Amino acid sequence: MPTSSSATPITPYQRHPPPPRRGHPTRSLHISLSLLILGFFVVYAQKHQTFYKSSTTYNVNDKQLPERFAICSKDGSKVYTVPEDEGIGAKECVVVAKGIVVDTGSIGKIRRKWITSMYDQKPFNAMKIIYLPQGHTLTPGFIDSHGHPLIYGHAQQLRLHGCKSVAEVIKRVEDFVKNTPIKPGGWIEGLGWDQNLWEGKEFPTADDFKSSPILRELPISLSRVDFHVEWVSPAILRMLGDNIPDVQGGQVVRDEDGKPTGVFVDNAIDMLTAIRPPWTDEDRERYLNIMLNDAMSKGLTGVHDAQGFLKEVPFWMRVAAEGKLPIRFYQMVSCEDEDYCGDKVDHCIDEDSHFTLRAVKLFGDGALGSRGAALIDDYSDKPGWKGFMLKPEETWGPLIKQWYNAGWQVNVHTIGDHAAHVVLDAIEAAIGDELQRGREARFRMEHAQILTQEDIARAARLGVIASVQPTHATSDMWYAEDRLGPERIKGAYAWRTYLNHGGRLTLGSDFPVESIDPLKGFYAAVTRLSEDGKSPQGKGGWYAGEKLTRVEAIRGMTIDGAYASFSNSTGSLTIGRKFDAVIWDDDLMSVPDDEILEVKAKGVIVDGKMVWGSLG
């Protein structure tokens, strides 16, 4: 609370005659009374551990934290600091001043050092100790190393995840149209269908919309769950005209007469993008706010935006400058219509406004579910088909070298083993003999789903970060071996193997392809089971030898995410790091596997400020 600016007048002391039949008060009585009062305040201050003279506080929705405080656990060492070198760093307390961690240790140490000794604290200035509720724990804020923030917000309007048939998709779209006004000239857009869940497992067609009197004439574009395929209505096919060409690095699916069926794969989607109604900044901010609320409620304090379009950089710069980013964003720029745009945008590193731009996102191939991932050998379930690279192979060496020499972190979408091989060849050529410089550039393979054993070892040696999404493994496990066969699958989703070769992982979700909830990724990483405890190989988990430990999974979502984005100030609750933290209502290090998904984030703190929830 601010102190009053007006002072109370002080009346000069006047000595009065003693009252009748009383002696003079003694100095010892005055001292005794003073010590008694002082002792009362000392006991009260130590009991309540609170400020009597308040300092600057941060708050959101009337939730406040003082400028200097400690958070401690009475349940033992349940503050997980996650130090940079190794381990979980379990402590009883963490001390924060002006948003920075300044100490960790036992409750006794913190009381001795910070309340009585270091600053010779007076009772009125005693530092606040906040105790976690019983059973609660504190970790660094979780970082999702691969997500799509604006696309996530947009995708929430029409979710098609889990639909078991074309008819179920049609029904959901009909319900959406009945209840949602569409802007003039706008399209109906949704996300999440997956033909692998349907009987026959075949792609849908534009003609499927003709079964609905409501939908048959409407412009509709529905993205497959992985965003690598779009299924459109006859109205959109008419917009494209009669001569829809084939494209390199993509596929226009056609019927036996050569006519487009309404399904566009990978680079063929660019034809739809060219005629799609554009978003406004008002749209973008609405989508961002949807994503922010969901992200914070799940314990995220940072997100790596895995496709920040060049045209959207001004939007991000504006909302950052306006203080509208309560959590941190690390953006990978995507050039859209050209391979290199590093001369059209500058790096931006502003931790105070929570926005950093210093990486590029390139796309090597498609996705396994749509058979667009580029494989060295034929798909086991589609002989004669190997998928495809999205750019000609000869372009990769010069392109990666150009971005690398310009000082950008180069992050490449690689799912198939052929894509990984081509990209690693290009990285190795760019690095040349300067291995240490190459390792310091922190190249990333986004997804890194399928690699040969030789390329796993090579990527680790080159210091390439494998940016993986554990829930992709548990989503794909029901068909991945059909696509790859029993030998090639050994190099797929091979997290433990990568670590064993000295490689470094960072974990994400690819939301909205998968859930934005990081605990679903944590659960998938340590169990390799579906949410209902199943896998093609039983309750022990799918290829259980590739599981991560809980320590490795937490590190992959905290300190490793910071490393993968060149941050030396986040991802850990050790001294000198920014206090980005999450309060959980249980202990992720010990809760039974089948209860991990029941754990909830109770409070989220960024820069020492409460941005979501409460202290418990």
C-alpha positions as CSV (number, residue, x, y, z in Angstrom):
1,M,0.0,0.0,0.0
2,P,1.3,3.5,-0.7
3,T,2.2,5.6,2.3
4,S,0.2,8.8,3.0
5,S,1.6,12.0,1.5
6,S,0.3,14.1,4.4
7,A,2.2,14.2,7.8
8,T,0.5,14.4,11.2
9,P,1.7,17.5,13.2
10,I,3.9,16.6,16.1
11,T,3.1,18.2,19.4
12,P,6.3,19.0,21.5
13,Y,6.7,16.9,24.5
14,Q,5.6,18.6,27.8
15,R,6.5,17.2,31.2
16,H,3.5,16.9,33.5
17,P,3.5,16.7,37.2
18,P,3.1,13.2,38.6
19,P,-0.4,12.1,39.5
20,P,-1.3,12.0,43.2
21,R,0.0,9.1,45.4
22,R,2.2,7.7,42.5
23,G,6.0,7.7,42.2
24,H,7.9,8.7,39.1
25,P,7.8,6.1,36.3
26,T,11.2,4.5,36.0
27,R,13.3,4.1,33.0
28,S,13.4,0.3,33.5
29,L,9.6,0.2,33.3
30,H,9.7,2.1,30.0
31,I,12.3,-0.3,28.7
32,S,10.4,-3.3,29.8
33,L,7.2,-2.1,28.1
34,S,9.1,-1.3,24.9
35,L,10.8,-4.8,24.8
36,L,7.4,-6.4,25.5
37,I,5.8,-4.6,22.5
38,L,8.8,-5.2,20.3
39,G,8.7,-8.9,21.2
40,F,5.0,-9.1,20.3
41,F,5.7,-7.8,16.8
42,V,8.7,-10.1,16.3
43,V,6.7,-13.1,17.2
44,Y,3.8,-12.0,15.0
45,A,6.0,-11.3,12.1
46,Q,7.8,-14.6,12.3
47,K,4.5,-16.4,12.6
48,H,2.8,-14.8,9.6
49,Q,6.0,-14.1,7.5
50,T,4.4,-11.1,5.9
51,F,5.3,-7.5,4.9
52,Y,4.1,-4.7,7.2
53,K,5.5,-2.1,4.9
54,S,4.4,-3.2,1.5
55,S,6.6,-2.7,-1.5
56,T,5.8,-2.7,-5.2
57,T,3.5,-5.6,-6.1
58,Y,2.4,-7.2,-9.4
59,N,-1.1,-8.4,-9.9
60,V,-3.6,-9.8,-12.3
61,N,-7.3,-9.9,-11.3
62,D,-6.4,-8.8,-7.8
63,K,-3.8,-11.5,-7.3
64,Q,-0.6,-10.0,-6.0
65,L,3.0,-11.0,-5.4
66,P,5.4,-8.8,-3.5
67,E,8.6,-7.6,-5.2
68,R,10.6,-10.0,-3.0
69,F,9.3,-13.3,-1.7
70,A,10.1,-17.0,-1.1
71,I,8.0,-20.0,-2.1
72,C,8.6,-23.0,0.1
73,S,7.2,-26.5,0.5
74,K,6.4,-28.0,3.9
75,D,6.3,-31.4,2.3
76,G,10.0,-31.6,1.8
77,S,12.0,-30.8,-1.4
78,K,9.1,-30.2,-3.8
79,V,10.4,-27.2,-5.5
80,Y,12.0,-28.6,-8.7
81,T,14.6,-26.1,-9.9
82,V,15.9,-28.1,-12.9
83,P,19.5,-27.0,-13.1
84,E,21.2,-26.5,-16.4
85,D,23.7,-29.4,-16.2
86,E,21.5,-32.3,-15.0
87,G,18.8,-33.7,-12.8
88,I,15.7,-32.2,-11.2
89,G,17.3,-30.0,-8.5
90,A,14.8,-30.6,-5.8
91,K,14.8,-27.9,-3.1
92,E,12.5,-26.8,-0.3
93,C,12.5,-23.1,-1.2
94,V,13.2,-20.6,-3.9
95,V,13.7,-16.9,-3.3
96,V,12.7,-14.3,-5.8
97,A,13.5,-10.6,-6.1
98,K,12.2,-8.4,-8.8
99,G,11.3,-11.4,-10.9
100,I,14.7,-13.1,-10.7
101,V,15.6,-16.2,-8.7
102,V,18.2,-15.1,-6.1
103,D,18.5,-18.2,-3.9
104,T,17.3,-21.7,-3.3
105,G,17.6,-24.0,-0.3
106,S,16.0,-25.3,2.8
107,I,13.4,-23.4,4.8
108,G,15.9,-23.0,7.6
109,K,18.5,-21.6,5.3
110,I,16.0,-19.1,3.8
111,R,14.8,-17.9,7.3
112,R,18.4,-17.5,8.5
113,K,19.8,-15.8,5.4
114,W,16.9,-13.7,4.2
115,I,14.8,-12.9,7.2
116,T,17.4,-12.3,10.0
117,S,20.9,-12.2,8.8
118,M,21.6,-11.0,5.3
119,Y,19.7,-7.7,5.5
120,D,19.3,-7.5,9.3
121,Q,15.6,-7.5,8.6
122,K,13.3,-5.6,11.0
123,P,9.9,-7.2,11.8
124,F,8.1,-4.6,9.7
125,N,10.2,-5.5,6.7
126,A,10.2,-9.3,7.0
127,M,10.3,-11.1,3.7
128,K,7.1,-12.9,2.8
129,I,7.4,-16.7,2.7
130,I,4.6,-18.3,0.7
131,Y,4.0,-22.0,1.5
132,L,2.7,-24.3,-1.2
133,P,-0.6,-26.0,-0.2
134,Q,-0.1,-29.6,1.0
135,G,0.7,-32.0,-1.8
136,H,1.5,-29.2,-4.3
137,T,4.7,-28.8,-6.2
138,L,6.6,-26.0,-8.1
139,T,8.4,-26.4,-11.4
140,P,9.9,-24.0,-13.9
141,G,7.2,-22.9,-16.4
142,F,6.7,-25.5,-19.1
143,I,7.8,-24.6,-22.7
144,D,6.1,-26.1,-25.7
145,S,8.9,-26.2,-28.3
146,H,6.6,-26.7,-31.3
147,G,3.2,-25.1,-31.6
148,H,1.0,-22.9,-33.8
149,P,-0.5,-20.2,-31.7
150,L,-2.7,-18.3,-34.1
151,I,-3.7,-21.5,-36.0
152,Y,-4.7,-23.0,-32.7
153,G,-7.1,-20.2,-31.9
154,H,-8.6,-20.4,-35.4
155,A,-9.0,-24.1,-35.2
156,Q,-11.1,-24.1,-32.1
157,Q,-14.1,-22.9,-34.0
158,L,-14.7,-26.2,-35.8
159,R,-12.9,-29.2,-34.3
160,L,-13.2,-32.5,-36.1
161,H,-10.8,-34.6,-34.0
162,G,-12.0,-38.1,-33.2
163,C,-14.7,-38.3,-36.0
164,K,-15.1,-42.0,-36.9
165,S,-16.6,-41.5,-40.4
166,V,-17.2,-39.0,-43.2
167,A,-20.9,-38.9,-42.0
168,E,-19.8,-37.8,-38.6
169,V,-17.6,-35.0,-40.1
170,I,-20.6,-33.8,-42.2
171,K,-22.8,-33.8,-39.1
172,R,-20.3,-31.6,-37.2
173,V,-20.0,-29.2,-40.0
174,E,-23.8,-28.9,-40.4
175,D,-24.1,-28.2,-36.6
176,F,-21.5,-25.5,-36.9
177,V,-23.2,-23.8,-39.9
178,K,-26.5,-23.8,-38.1
179,N,-25.1,-22.1,-35.0
180,T,-22.4,-19.8,-36.4
181,P,-22.8,-16.8,-38.6
182,I,-20.4,-16.8,-41.6
183,K,-18.9,-13.5,-42.8
184,P,-19.8,-12.5,-46.4
185,G,-17.2,-14.0,-48.6
186,G,-15.9,-16.2,-45.8
187,W,-15.2,-19.9,-45.8
188,I,-16.2,-22.6,-43.4
189,E,-12.9,-24.0,-42.1
190,G,-12.2,-26.8,-39.7
191,L,-9.4,-29.1,-38.5
192,G,-8.9,-32.6,-37.2
193,W,-10.3,-35.3,-39.5
194,D,-8.2,-38.4,-39.9
195,Q,-9.1,-41.0,-42.5
196,N,-7.1,-43.6,-40.5
197,L,-9.9,-43.7,-38.0
198,W,-12.5,-44.5,-40.7
199,E,-13.6,-47.8,-42.2
200,G,-11.6,-48.2,-45.4
201,K,-9.1,-45.5,-44.4
202,E,-9.5,-43.7,-47.7
203,F,-9.4,-40.0,-48.3
204,P,-12.8,-38.2,-48.6
205,T,-14.0,-36.3,-51.7
206,A,-15.8,-33.1,-52.5
207,D,-18.8,-35.1,-53.5
208,D,-19.3,-36.2,-49.9
209,F,-20.6,-32.7,-49.2
210,K,-23.4,-33.1,-51.7
211,S,-25.1,-35.5,-49.3
212,S,-26.0,-32.5,-47.2
213,P,-28.6,-30.0,-48.4
214,I,-27.1,-27.5,-46.0
215,L,-23.5,-27.8,-47.1
216,R,-23.6,-28.7,-50.8
217,E,-23.3,-25.1,-52.1
218,L,-21.1,-23.7,-49.4
219,P,-17.3,-23.0,-49.6
220,I,-15.8,-25.5,-47.1
221,S,-12.2,-26.4,-46.4
222,L,-11.3,-28.9,-43.8
223,S,-7.7,-29.7,-42.8
224,R,-6.6,-33.1,-41.9
225,V,-5.3,-33.5,-38.3
226,D,-1.7,-32.9,-39.4
227,F,-2.4,-29.8,-41.6
228,H,-0.8,-31.5,-44.6
229,V,-4.0,-32.3,-46.4
230,E,-7.1,-30.2,-47.1
231,W,-10.5,-31.5,-48.2
232,V,-12.7,-29.0,-50.0
233,S,-16.2,-28.7,-51.2
234,P,-17.4,-28.4,-54.8
235,A,-17.8,-24.7,-54.3
236,I,-14.1,-24.2,-53.8
237,L,-13.2,-26.5,-56.7
238,R,-15.3,-24.2,-58.9
239,M,-13.3,-21.2,-57.6
240,L,-10.1,-22.9,-58.7
241,G,-11.4,-23.4,-62.3
242,D,-11.3,-26.2,-64.7
243,N,-7.6,-26.6,-65.1
244,I,-6.1,-27.4,-61.8
245,P,-2.4,-28.3,-62.3
246,D,-0.2,-30.8,-60.5
247,V,2.6,-29.3,-58.4
248,Q,6.0,-30.4,-57.3
249,G,6.2,-31.4,-53.7
250,G,2.5,-32.0,-53.4
251,Q,-0.4,-33.9,-54.8
252,V,-3.8,-33.0,-56.3
253,V,-5.7,-36.3,-55.6
254,R,-7.6,-37.3,-58.7
255,D,-10.2,-39.9,-59.7
256,E,-9.6,-42.5,-62.4
257,D,-10.7,-40.0,-65.0
258,G,-8.1,-37.5,-63.8
259,K,-10.5,-35.1,-62.2
260,P,-9.6,-33.5,-58.8
261,T,-11.5,-35.2,-56.0
262,G,-11.3,-32.3,-53.7
263,V,-8.2,-33.4,-51.7
264,F,-5.0,-31.4,-51.8
265,V,-1.7,-32.6,-50.2
266,D,1.3,-30.5,-49.1
267,N,2.4,-28.0,-51.7
268,A,-0.9,-28.4,-53.6
269,I,-2.5,-26.6,-50.7
270,D,-0.8,-23.4,-51.9
271,M,-3.5,-23.1,-54.6
272,L,-6.1,-22.9,-51.8
273,T,-4.1,-20.4,-49.8
274,A,-4.0,-18.1,-52.8
275,I,-7.8,-17.8,-52.9
276,R,-8.5,-18.2,-49.2
277,P,-10.0,-15.1,-47.4
278,P,-7.2,-13.5,-45.4
279,W,-7.2,-12.9,-41.7
280,T,-7.3,-9.4,-40.3
281,D,-5.3,-8.3,-37.2
282,E,-8.6,-8.3,-35.3
283,D,-8.9,-12.0,-36.2
284,R,-5.3,-12.7,-35.2
285,E,-5.7,-11.1,-31.8
286,R,-8.9,-13.0,-31.1
287,Y,-7.1,-16.3,-32.0
288,L,-4.1,-15.3,-29.9
289,N,-6.3,-14.7,-26.8
290,I,-8.0,-18.0,-27.2
291,M,-4.7,-19.8,-27.3
292,L,-3.2,-17.8,-24.4
293,N,-6.0,-18.7,-22.0
294,D,-5.8,-22.4,-22.9
295,A,-2.0,-22.4,-22.7
296,M,-1.7,-20.7,-19.3
297,S,-4.5,-22.9,-17.9
298,K,-2.3,-25.9,-18.7
299,G,0.9,-24.5,-17.3
300,L,2.7,-23.1,-20.3
301,T,4.9,-20.1,-19.9
302,G,6.6,-20.3,-23.3
303,V,5.8,-21.4,-26.8
304,H,8.0,-21.8,-29.9
305,D,5.8,-20.7,-32.8
306,A,6.8,-23.2,-35.5
307,Q,5.4,-21.2,-38.5
308,G,5.3,-17.5,-38.0
309,F,4.5,-16.2,-41.4
310,L,6.6,-13.2,-42.6
311,K,3.4,-11.1,-43.2
312,E,2.4,-11.6,-39.5
313,V,5.7,-10.3,-38.0
314,P,4.3,-6.7,-37.7
315,F,1.3,-8.1,-35.8
316,W,3.6,-9.9,-33.3
317,M,5.8,-6.9,-32.9
318,R,2.8,-4.7,-32.1
319,V,1.1,-6.9,-29.5
320,A,4.5,-7.4,-27.9
321,A,5.1,-3.7,-27.7
322,E,1.6,-3.2,-26.3
323,G,2.3,-5.7,-23.5
324,K,-0.3,-8.2,-24.6
325,L,2.0,-11.3,-24.4
326,P,1.8,-12.6,-20.8
327,I,3.9,-15.6,-21.8
328,R,7.0,-15.9,-24.0
329,F,7.0,-16.6,-27.7
330,Y,10.0,-17.7,-29.8
331,Q,9.1,-17.4,-33.4
332,M,10.4,-19.3,-36.5
333,V,9.7,-17.2,-39.5
334,S,8.2,-18.8,-42.6
335,C,8.8,-17.1,-45.9
336,E,5.7,-18.4,-47.7
337,D,6.3,-17.7,-51.4
338,E,10.1,-17.8,-51.4
339,D,12.9,-19.9,-50.0
340,Y,14.9,-17.0,-48.4
341,C,13.5,-13.9,-46.8
342,G,16.2,-13.3,-44.2
343,D,17.0,-9.9,-45.9
344,K,13.4,-8.8,-45.3
345,V,13.2,-9.2,-41.5
346,D,15.5,-8.5,-38.7
347,H,16.2,-10.5,-35.6
348,C,14.1,-9.4,-32.6
349,I,15.2,-10.5,-29.1
350,D,13.2,-8.7,-26.4
351,E,12.7,-10.8,-23.3
352,D,10.9,-8.0,-21.5
353,S,8.1,-8.0,-24.1
354,H,8.2,-11.8,-24.4
355,F,8.9,-11.9,-28.1
356,T,11.9,-13.3,-29.8
357,L,12.5,-13.8,-33.6
358,R,15.8,-15.4,-34.6
359,A,14.9,-18.7,-36.3
360,V,13.6,-19.8,-39.7
361,K,11.2,-22.7,-40.3
362,L,11.7,-24.7,-43.5
363,F,9.7,-27.8,-44.6
364,G,11.5,-30.9,-45.8
365,D,8.6,-33.3,-46.5
366,G,5.0,-34.1,-45.6
367,A,3.4,-36.3,-42.9
368,L,3.4,-40.0,-42.3
369,G,-0.4,-40.2,-41.8
370,S,-1.1,-38.9,-45.3
371,R,1.9,-40.7,-46.8
372,G,3.6,-37.5,-47.7
373,A,6.7,-38.2,-45.5
374,A,9.7,-38.8,-47.8
375,L,11.1,-42.3,-47.2
376,I,14.3,-43.9,-48.5
377,D,12.4,-47.1,-49.4
378,D,8.8,-47.6,-50.4
379,Y,5.9,-47.4,-47.9
380,S,5.3,-50.9,-46.6
381,D,1.6,-50.5,-47.1
382,K,1.9,-48.8,-50.5
383,P,4.5,-50.4,-52.7
384,G,5.9,-48.1,-55.4
385,W,5.3,-44.9,-53.2
386,K,8.0,-43.2,-51.2
387,G,6.4,-39.8,-50.4
388,F,8.1,-36.6,-51.5
389,M,10.4,-33.8,-50.6
390,L,8.7,-30.4,-50.7
391,K,11.7,-28.8,-52.4
392,P,14.1,-30.3,-55.0
393,E,16.9,-32.1,-53.2
394,E,19.6,-30.0,-54.9
395,T,18.2,-26.8,-53.3
396,W,18.8,-27.9,-49.7
397,G,22.6,-27.5,-49.5
398,P,22.7,-23.8,-50.7
399,L,19.5,-22.9,-48.9
400,I,20.5,-24.1,-45.4
401,K,24.0,-22.6,-45.9
402,Q,22.5,-19.2,-46.8
403,W,20.3,-19.0,-43.7
404,Y,23.2,-20.4,-41.5
405,N,25.7,-17.8,-42.8
406,A,23.2,-15.0,-42.2
407,G,23.0,-15.9,-38.5
408,W,19.6,-17.5,-38.3
409,Q,18.8,-20.7,-36.4
410,V,17.7,-23.2,-39.0
411,N,14.8,-25.5,-38.0
412,V,13.6,-28.0,-40.6
413,H,10.4,-30.1,-40.7
414,T,11.7,-33.6,-41.2
415,I,9.5,-36.7,-40.8
416,G,10.6,-39.3,-43.2
417,D,14.1,-40.9,-43.2
418,H,14.9,-39.6,-46.7
419,A,14.0,-36.1,-45.7
420,A,16.2,-36.4,-42.6
421,H,19.1,-37.7,-44.7
422,V,18.9,-34.9,-47.2
423,V,18.7,-32.2,-44.5
424,L,21.6,-33.7,-42.5
425,D,23.7,-33.7,-45.6
426,A,22.9,-30.0,-46.1
427,I,23.7,-29.2,-42.5
428,E,26.9,-31.1,-42.6
429,A,28.0,-29.3,-45.8
430,A,27.1,-25.9,-44.3
431,I,29.1,-26.6,-41.1
432,G,32.2,-27.9,-43.0
433,D,35.2,-28.3,-40.7
434,E,33.8,-25.9,-38.1
435,L,32.0,-28.5,-36.0
436,Q,31.9,-26.4,-32.8
437,R,30.5,-23.4,-34.6
438,G,27.9,-25.7,-36.1
439,R,26.9,-27.1,-32.8
440,E,26.6,-23.6,-31.4
441,A,24.1,-22.7,-34.2
442,R,21.7,-25.3,-32.6
443,F,20.2,-26.6,-35.8
444,R,16.9,-28.3,-35.2
445,M,15.0,-31.1,-36.9
446,E,11.3,-30.5,-36.2
447,H,9.6,-33.8,-35.5
448,A,12.6,-36.0,-36.3
449,Q,10.2,-38.9,-36.5
450,I,12.0,-41.4,-38.7
451,L,15.8,-41.7,-39.1
452,T,18.2,-44.5,-40.0
453,Q,20.4,-45.6,-37.2
454,E,23.4,-44.0,-39.0
455,D,21.6,-40.7,-39.2
456,I,20.6,-40.8,-35.6
457,A,24.2,-41.0,-34.6
458,R,25.2,-38.3,-37.2
459,A,22.6,-35.8,-36.1
460,A,23.6,-36.2,-32.4
461,R,27.3,-35.7,-33.4
462,L,26.5,-32.6,-35.3
463,G,24.6,-31.1,-32.3
464,V,21.3,-31.1,-34.1
465,I,18.4,-30.7,-31.6
466,A,15.6,-33.2,-32.1
467,S,12.4,-31.3,-31.5
468,V,9.9,-34.1,-30.9
469,Q,6.3,-34.3,-30.0
470,P,5.6,-37.3,-27.7
471,T,1.9,-37.4,-28.5
472,H,2.7,-37.9,-32.2
473,A,4.1,-41.3,-31.2
474,T,1.0,-42.3,-29.3
475,S,-1.3,-41.0,-32.0
476,D,0.6,-42.7,-34.8
477,M,1.5,-46.0,-33.1
478,W,-1.7,-47.6,-34.4
479,Y,-0.6,-47.4,-38.0
480,A,3.1,-46.4,-38.1
481,E,4.4,-49.9,-38.3
482,D,2.1,-50.7,-41.2
483,R,3.6,-47.7,-43.0
484,L,7.2,-48.5,-42.1
485,G,7.6,-52.2,-41.5
486,P,9.3,-54.0,-38.5
487,E,12.9,-52.9,-39.2
488,R,12.4,-49.3,-40.2
489,I,10.2,-48.7,-37.2
490,K,13.2,-49.1,-34.9
491,G,14.5,-45.7,-36.0
492,A,11.0,-44.1,-35.5
493,Y,10.2,-42.0,-32.5
494,A,13.5,-43.2,-31.1
495,W,14.0,-40.7,-28.2
496,R,16.1,-43.0,-26.0
497,T,18.3,-44.0,-28.8
498,Y,18.9,-40.3,-29.7
499,L,19.9,-39.5,-26.1
500,N,22.1,-42.5,-25.9
501,H,24.1,-41.1,-28.8
502,G,24.6,-37.9,-26.9
503,G,21.9,-36.0,-28.7
504,R,19.6,-33.4,-27.2
505,L,15.8,-33.4,-27.3
506,T,13.3,-30.6,-26.8
507,L,9.6,-31.5,-26.4
508,G,6.5,-30.0,-27.8
509,S,3.0,-30.8,-28.9
510,D,2.4,-29.4,-32.4
511,F,-0.8,-27.9,-31.1
512,P,-3.5,-27.8,-32.5
513,V,-2.5,-31.1,-34.3
514,E,-2.3,-32.5,-30.7
515,S,-3.6,-31.2,-27.4
516,I,-2.1,-28.0,-26.0
517,D,-1.9,-29.7,-22.6
518,P,1.8,-30.4,-21.9
519,L,0.9,-33.1,-19.4
520,K,-0.4,-35.2,-22.3
521,G,3.0,-35.0,-23.8
522,F,4.7,-35.8,-20.5
523,Y,2.5,-38.8,-20.0
524,A,3.1,-40.0,-23.6
525,A,6.9,-39.5,-23.1
526,V,7.1,-41.6,-20.0
527,T,4.6,-44.3,-20.8
528,R,4.2,-44.5,-24.6
529,L,0.6,-45.4,-24.0
530,S,-2.7,-44.0,-25.2
531,E,-4.7,-42.0,-22.6
532,D,-6.7,-45.1,-21.7
533,G,-3.5,-47.0,-21.0
534,K,-3.2,-49.0,-24.3
535,S,-0.7,-49.6,-27.0
536,P,-0.2,-52.1,-29.9
537,Q,2.3,-53.8,-27.7
538,G,0.3,-53.9,-24.5
539,K,0.3,-52.0,-21.2
540,G,4.1,-51.8,-21.0
541,G,4.1,-49.2,-23.8
542,W,4.8,-49.1,-27.5
543,Y,8.5,-49.8,-28.0
544,A,9.0,-49.2,-24.3
545,G,12.8,-49.1,-24.6
546,E,12.4,-45.6,-26.1
547,K,10.6,-44.1,-23.1
548,L,11.9,-41.1,-21.3
549,T,12.3,-40.9,-17.6
550,R,10.3,-38.3,-15.7
551,V,13.4,-36.2,-15.1
552,E,14.2,-36.3,-18.8
553,A,10.6,-35.4,-19.7
554,I,10.5,-32.4,-17.4
555,R,13.9,-31.2,-18.6
556,G,12.6,-31.6,-22.2
557,M,9.8,-29.2,-21.4
558,T,11.8,-26.7,-19.4
559,I,15.6,-26.2,-19.6
560,D,15.9,-28.0,-23.0
561,G,13.2,-25.8,-24.5
562,A,15.2,-22.8,-23.2
563,Y,18.4,-24.1,-24.7
564,A,16.7,-24.8,-28.1
565,S,15.7,-21.1,-28.2
566,F,19.1,-19.7,-27.1
567,S,17.7,-18.5,-23.7
568,N,20.1,-18.4,-20.8
569,S,17.5,-16.8,-18.5
570,T,14.5,-19.1,-18.6
571,G,13.7,-22.8,-18.2
572,S,15.2,-23.2,-14.7
573,L,14.6,-21.9,-11.2
574,T,18.3,-21.6,-10.4
575,I,20.0,-18.4,-9.3
576,G,20.0,-15.7,-12.0
577,R,17.1,-17.1,-14.0
578,K,13.8,-15.4,-14.5
579,F,11.1,-16.7,-12.2
580,D,8.8,-18.4,-14.7
581,A,7.0,-21.1,-12.7
582,V,4.0,-23.3,-12.4
583,I,2.3,-24.5,-9.2
584,W,0.9,-28.0,-9.7
585,D,-1.7,-29.7,-7.4
586,D,0.3,-32.9,-7.3
587,D,3.9,-34.2,-7.8
588,L,4.8,-35.1,-11.4
589,M,7.8,-37.0,-10.1
590,S,5.8,-39.5,-8.1
591,V,2.1,-39.5,-9.1
592,P,1.1,-42.9,-10.5
593,D,1.3,-43.2,-14.3
594,D,-2.5,-43.5,-14.6
595,E,-3.0,-40.3,-12.6
596,I,-0.6,-38.0,-14.5
597,L,-3.4,-36.6,-16.6
598,E,-5.4,-35.7,-13.6
599,V,-2.8,-33.3,-12.3
600,K,-3.7,-29.6,-12.8
601,A,-1.9,-26.4,-13.0
602,K,-3.1,-24.1,-10.2
603,G,-1.0,-21.0,-10.7
604,V,1.3,-19.7,-13.5
605,I,4.0,-17.1,-12.8
606,V,6.1,-15.2,-15.4
607,D,8.8,-12.7,-14.5
608,G,7.7,-13.1,-10.9
609,K,4.2,-12.0,-11.8
610,M,1.0,-14.1,-11.4
611,V,-0.4,-14.3,-14.9
612,W,-3.0,-17.1,-14.4
613,G,-4.6,-18.9,-11.4
614,S,-3.5,-18.4,-7.9
615,L,-0.9,-19.6,-5.3
616,G,-3.2,-22.5,-4.5
